[in-house]
Amino acid sequence: MPIIACGINHKTAPIALRERVVFQPEKLALYLQDLTSLESIHEAVLLSTCNRSELYCATDDVDKILEWFCRQHQLSREQLQSAWYCYQDQEAVEHIMQVACGLDSMVLGEPQILGQMKAAFSESCAAGSIGPQFNRLFQQVFAVAKEVRTNTSIGACPVSMASAAVNLAKQTFQQDFSTATILLIGAGDTIQLVLRYLKTQAVQKVFVANRHLDNTIELAKKYAIHSISFHDLPDALAQADVVISATGSTLPVVTADMFAARDKPLCIVDLAVPRDIDSAVAQIQHVQLYSIDDLKTIIQMNLGGREHAAEKAKEVIKHKSNEFVAWLTSLDQVAMTIRAYRSQIESMTQAELAKSMRQLERGDDAVQVLAAFAHSLTNKLLHAPSVQLRQAGVDGRLDMLQLAQQLFSIPEFESSI
């Protein structure tokens, strides 16, 4: 069964399309159950992040996957086709490994994607959409990611979307950044990363808002910042110099009507997909609104020397993907050999059975017929292996003799020579 890796990502689709093709984490089990209910889908892992929505599966009907994506997000084939990519077998395995290593990320070598892929795999295991083939594949993928992190400098001086957002905000603020009033919206992993970077900048006024106030209170205690209610967002927006948002909301959490007239600049960095900030906010005077795609320039400037490390990582991935595909091919060959041998044996058996039935119909003794059937079938089954084993003995092929003992479960015996 072919291995497929397909979907859209930040290289092929703008944010306007990516935010329409998002699989909600809390519904992953339902998506997977729906997927594997299709006859052509046998194993599946769904990975959905800010920068990609991808499906890894074992299937022989790729067209059904595209149809399924379109159906889930109410999109036409034309809307999705231009950004759609699909890799098969060796290319698919290489792609999955590159994603896990951060080589296909907007931020080259970013480490968060590996955790996201492990979480996606765990969800698939819990949903029952993982079989022996994908279990082996993803254990190999995670081992490769660990090897790349350990033996290359791909993760040196890591740049993340969070650090890029802070750097962008720092560049746009005309004064001492430590004096800026920062408003963070959300309380997940991305905002916590932002808080770590802000801590290094010695920023004094940081406010955090989230729909669940308990989460913001915990963050406020941990990072010595201020928590506010979602209802107080308009007031906080009026005071803020910088806003960084990253929630899991499917609808905008900040709209233009939340803003009063401004007389000072405001930098807003929206790290969410779907976007948290309504695009109409960009029309407000003194407001600069940036999406996750706007961070690409800053990210490219901070790549350092990781391109060379990426090439080394790709060499490791090429070698490991070759190993996995060779293992997969060997399984196919084993299965084909077993089917061919079974067919051969069944053909012999049917031929001998037909002969015995004719003998019984003409009145031959049943005991003699059965004995002849067993003797003839035994001779036919043993003929080809016996010829090959004798030849192996003549050729000194002791390895074949030992393999035959193992294959036929023959107990070890001492040579009489």
N, C-alpha and C positions, 0 to 999 in steps of 0.2 A: 504494500500500500504506500503510494507516494507521500512524502512529507512536504507540506505546503506552509509557507510563511507569506501572509498577504495583509494588505491594509493601506493606511495612509499615514504620513508623518510630516514633520516640519519642513522637510526638503521638498515634498511634493504638493502640500496643501497649505493654503493661507489659513490664518486663525479663524476667519469667518466660516470656513468649511470644517476645520478641526473641532470647533466648539459644537457643531451639529452632529458629529460622529463621536460621541463620548458614551462609554459604557459605565453606568453608575456602579461604584464598588459594592454597595449594599444589594445590588440586583445581579451580581455576577453569577451566582448559582442558578438563577432562573434563565439567564442568557445561555449558560452552558448546557442546561437541561434541554432547552429548545434546540440548540445546535445539534446535540448528540441524538436527538429524536429523529433527525434526518437520516435516512438510510445510508447515505454516502459518507457521513462523518463518523469516524470511529474513535478518535482521541482528539482532545482539543484543549488549548490554553488561550485565554483572552488577556491581552495586556493593553490597558487604556491609561494613558498619562496625559499631561498637558501637551506633549509634543508628538504623541502617536496613539493610534488605535489599531492594534494588530491582532490577527488570529493565527495561531500555529496549530495545524491539525493534520491528521492522516486521512486523506480522501482521494478518490479518483474522479471527483466531479467538482472542478474549480468553479464552474459557472454558478453552481448553487450557492457558493459562499458569497459571491458578489450580490446575488439576489437577496440573500439573508441580510447582509449589511444594509442594503437599500430599504428592505422591509422594516428593519428595526428602527431606522431613523427617518422614515418617510421621505426618502430621496429617490430621484430617478436614476437610472443607470448613467445617463448623460452627465448628471451633476457629479457623480462619484468617479466615473471612468477616467477622467483626465488626471486625477491625483492617485489613482489606484496602481499598486504594484503587486506582483505575485512571483515568488521564487519557489523552485521545486528541488527536492532532494539535496544534492551537494550545496547548491546556492542557498537553499533555505536554511540548512544547518549552519553555514557560514554566517548568514544574516543574523540568526538568533544569537550566535556567539558574539558577534560584533555589537549587537544591542546590549547584551549583558555586560560587556566590557566597557561600555560607554563610548564606543568608537562611532556609533551612529547617532549620538546625541547632539543637540545644539551646542552644549558645552562638552567639548572633547574630553573624554575620560571622567566625566562626572560620576560620582559613586552612587547616587540615589537610585539610579535605574536598576542596579542589581537587586537592591532590596525590594523594589516594586515588582521585578520579575519573580523573585522568590515568593512574594505574597500572592501573585497571580497563579503560580504553580500550586501553592498550598490550597487556594480556592478550588482549583481544578481537581485536586486530589479529593477534597471534601465533597465535591459535586459528583464524583465517580466518573470523571471524563478522562482519566489517565490510565493507560494500560502499560504493559511491559516495555513497549517500544519507546514511549515518551518518558517513562520513568528513567530508562537508561539514558535517553537523549539529554534530559535536563540535569541529571547528575553530572554528565560530562560537561554540559554548558557551565554549571556552577564551578566545577573543578578548573575549567579553562579560565574563567574570570578570576579565580583566586591566583592561578599561576601567573596571569598577565599582571595583576596588581603586585605580586611579589617580585617578579623577575624583570619588569620593565618600569620605566619612570612615568608611565601614563597617568598615574595619580599624583605626581609631584606638583606641589603648589596648586592644589585643586581650585578650579573656578566653578561656582555653582550659579544657578539662576538667582539665588538669594544674594550672593556677593555682588553679582553684576547689577542687581537692582539698587543695592546700597551705593555702589560706585557711581551709577548714573545719577542718583539723587544728590550725591556729594558734588558731582560736576556741575549740576544745575543750580545749586545753592550758592549764592554770591558771597556769603559771609562765612565766618568760622562755623564749620558743620556741627561742632559740639553744642552750639547755641540754637540749633534748629529744633522746631517742635515737630515730632514725628508721630503720625497716626498709623497704626497697623490694624488691618481688618482681617480677622481670621485667627485661629489658634492651633492650626495643624503643624506638620513637620516643617513646611516651607517658612512659615512665620517664625517658628522657633530658630531656624537657621538664620533668618534675618536678624533676630535679636542677638544672636552670638556675634554677628559681624558689627552690629551697632554698638555692642559692648566695647569692642576694640577702638571705636571712634569716640568714646567718652561722651556720648550724647546724653544730655541731662533730662530732657522732656520727651518721654515716650509714653504714648497712650495706646491701649489695645482694646479693640471692640470685637465681640463675637455674639452670635445669637444665643449661645449658651453661656450665661454670665459666670457660672462655676468654673468653666475652662479659663476664662480671662483672669479670674481671681487667682487661680493657681499660677498662671504665667506671671502675673504681677508680683506675687510673692517670690517666685523663683528668680526673676530678673530685676527686682526692685523698680518696677515701673507702675503706671497707673492703669487700672481697668475701668472701662466705661460701658454703659448700657448701649445697646443698638439704638434705642430711642434718642440717645444724645448725639448721634452721628452728625446732624446738621451743625450743632454748636462746635463739635470737635473739628469738623471740616473748615469752619470759619477761622479757627485758631491755627490750623496746621500749616507748616511750610512744605512738608513731604507726607505723602500717603502711599503706603505699600499694601496691596490687598492680595490675598490668596485664600479664598474660601472654596467650599465644594458646592456652592449654590448653582442651580441650573438657570437662575434668573439674575439680572443685575441687582446688586445690593446698594449701589450708589447711583442715584439719578440726578438729572440736572436741577430738578425742583428742590433739592436739598441744599442748594447753594444760594447764599445771599450775594449781593454785589461785593466784589473783591477789589482791594487796592494794593495787594501785594502778591508776588508770584506764588504759585502752588505747583509742585511737581507730583504727579500721580503715576505710580508704576503698578500696572495690573498684571499680576503673575498667574491669574486664574484662566482656566479653559474648561467650560465656557467663561466668558469675561464677566468680572464683577462690576465693572464701571460702564455705565451706559455711554455709548459713543457720542451722544449729544453733549456730554460734559466737556468734550474737547473744544466746543464752540464758546465756552464761557471765557470772558476776558481774564487774562493773567494766569490761566490754567494750561499746563502742559500735560497731556495724557499720553502715556507710553504703554504699549501692550508687550507681551512676552516676545513677540517677533521683532520689536524695536531694539531688543537687547543684543541682537546678533553682532552689531558693529563693535560694541564694547567687548563682547566675548572673544571675537577674532583678535582683538588687540592684546588679549591676555593669554593667548595660546602658548606663548613661550616656545620652548623647544620640544613640545610634546608631539609634533608631527613625526619626528624620527621614532619616538617611542611607539606611536601608532603603527608605523610600518613593521616594527619588530613584533608588536602584538598580532598584527594580521598574519605574519608568518607562523606564529604559534597556532592561530585559529585555523589556518589552511591545513597544517599538519594534523591537528586534532579532528577536524571535520573529515579529512580523508580517512582517518582511522575509524570514525563512527560509520561512515558510509560503507567502508569495506566490511565492517561487522554486519551491517544491515543487509548488504549483498550476500554475505555468507548465509544469513538466515533464509533468504529467498532461495538460494541454491539448495540448502538442506531441505526446505519444504518441497521444492520441485523434485528432488531426488526421492524423497519419501513417497510422494504421489506417484512418481513413475514406477518405483519398485512395487508399491501396492497394486497398481494397475497390472503390472507384469504377473504378480502372484495370483491375482484374481482371474486373469486370463487363463493361466495354467490350470487353476482349480476348476474353472467352468468347463474347460476342455475335457479334463479327466472325469468330472461329474457327469457330463453328457454321455461319455463312453460307458460309464458304469450304469447309467439309467437305461441305456439301450440293452445292456447285458441282462439287467433285471427284467425288462419287458419281455425278453425272449425266454425267460424262465431259468436263467443261470442261478446257481446256488448263491444266496445273499451273502453268506459268510465269506465265500471265496471272492465274490465281487468286491466286498469292502476291503478285504486284505489286499487284493490287486490294486484297488484305488489308492490305498495308503502307500503301498510299495512304489507304485509308478509316480505318485505326486512327490514322494520323498526324493526319488532319483532326479526328478526334474528340478526340484528346488536346490538340490546340492550340486547339480552338474556344473553350472557356471562358476560358483565359488570354488569348487574342487579343482577345476582346470586352472583358475587364477592362482590358487594357493600353491599348487604343484609347481607352476612356473616361477612363482616367487621363491620357492625353495631352491630351484635350479639356479636362479639369478642371485641367490644369497640375500634376498630382501627380507631380512629378519624383522624390519619395521612393519612390513605388511602382515607378517604372521602374528606379531604382537597386537596389531590393530584388529585383526580378525578375532583373536581371543577376547579382546575387549568388546568388539561389536556383537559377537554371538554369546557373550557371557560364559565363555569356557573357562573353568577353573584352571589356575596355573598348575603345570605339571613338570616334573623333572625329566630332562632328556635321558633316553636310554643309551645315548652314545657316550 
